[in-house]
Amino acid sequence: MAVGVRVLYSMSMNNLYSRFLCAPVLLVAELGFAGDGGLCNDLFVTDDDVLDVCVVGDTAYLAMSGAGFQILDISDPAQTMVLGGVGTTNGTMQLDVAGDVVYLADGHNGLKCVDVSDPTNPVVVGTLDFPNFVDGVLVRDGVAYLTDGFIGGGLQVVDVSDPSAPALIGSLVTDGMAISMELEGDYLYLTEGPSGLKVIDVSDPAAPVVVGSRPNRGGAWTDSILVEGGYAYVNEHNWIVIYDLTDPTSPLEVEAYPMPFGSDISSFMILFGTLWTTEFGYPGTLSGYTMWSATELAETPIEFELSGMPSKVLFAEDAILVGQSAFNIADVPPGEWNGVGGLNIITDLTGCDACPADLTLDGDLNFLDVSLFLSDFAGSRPSADFTQDGLFNFLDVSAFLAAFAEGCP
């Protein structure tokens, strides 16, 4: 299904998705459509795996597995340039941005606070060491929440109101391996691998407390999470599990969808009526599931094949950024699969030679496209808004018919 694909880049919708501008993302080298088409994208290749990215305006901040982090100017995707960077000993696992400061989850080196007011000359202004391994960071309102990658490590809470003097103010030991987190209001939702999902009350950051939990599905591994519109979308091994968060202390499972190809999901994003996922594999995929409602997904997604192991997806500056690292692991026979690290900026999922009326994305115009348009139009779904004005009327019908008559290039 193509719901949401045609209007991804409407400038008028940018502010609705500002929450994704600093979402974690592992970046990919190149993308190809898993079919007859192709993506219209620009590629910035790095010599290192990119483990995370945050985008603010025309600037992208990249966490690198071996080279610390880099700052890129992406104002012209075809001419992406490195502005500056900071090297670290063991590489940066994740980062977040607040104002002119980038906060680095720096593995065994703890937390680093970097002043990026001059992106050509970033300066480390504050550090804080931890006994274990810091592999996740999320910053809100002068407080940094850090995940500890060791089993039983849990959550660390740091006051970063003065980035030059970060101070530990709270911690919480949990029984799992802290992996992914989302913060919504006073609640932090933490996935913990074999220990499922934890809901942590952080209304007092100095005294975080577990107030709710959900076990995983029969030995599954609970990994990535997205909290949106009162629901949590959680990857539990080969399942997409949707929880109702009306009562955050008691997440209620309302739907569970098996992955069509048995893959694990590394990240989620909701954009214009579509739940987007990046899925592990050799190669990995970017998949889009049409959302008929917040809890009802299409069983079969549209898919775009990646050239490596993906991690995250975000929407920024009228483009989708998808990520992966090379991860050329030993159990893949030489020459059969080789990934590349880098930053991919996708400006059109339908390819540079787009065919707007091809709603089924099969490279052909026929009654199936007309049928899908009429169905989406009747349901006021984004793919039928051909004029991209938020309305559904005869102008959209006229625009679709004109595009259909024009044919595909």
ABEGO torsion letter per residue (X at the ends): XABGAAAAABAAAAAAAAAAAABBBBBBABBBBBEABBBBBBBBBBABBBABBBBBEABBBBBBAAAEBBBBBAABAAABBBABBBBBAAEBABBBBBEABBBBBAEAAEBBBBBAABAABBBBABBBBBABBBABBBBBGGBBBBBBABBGAEBBBBBAABAABBBBABBBBBABBBABBBBBEABBBBBAEAAEBBBBBAABAABBBBABBBBBBGGBBBBBBBBBGGBBBBBBEABBBBBBAABAABBBBABBBBBAAGBBBABBBBBGGBBBBBBBEOBBBBBBBBBABAABBBABBBBBBBABBBABBBBBGGBBBBBBBAGBBAABBBGABBBBBEBBBBABAAEABBBAABAAGAGBBBAAAAAAAAAAAAAGBAAABAAGAGBBBAAAAAAAAAAAAAEBX
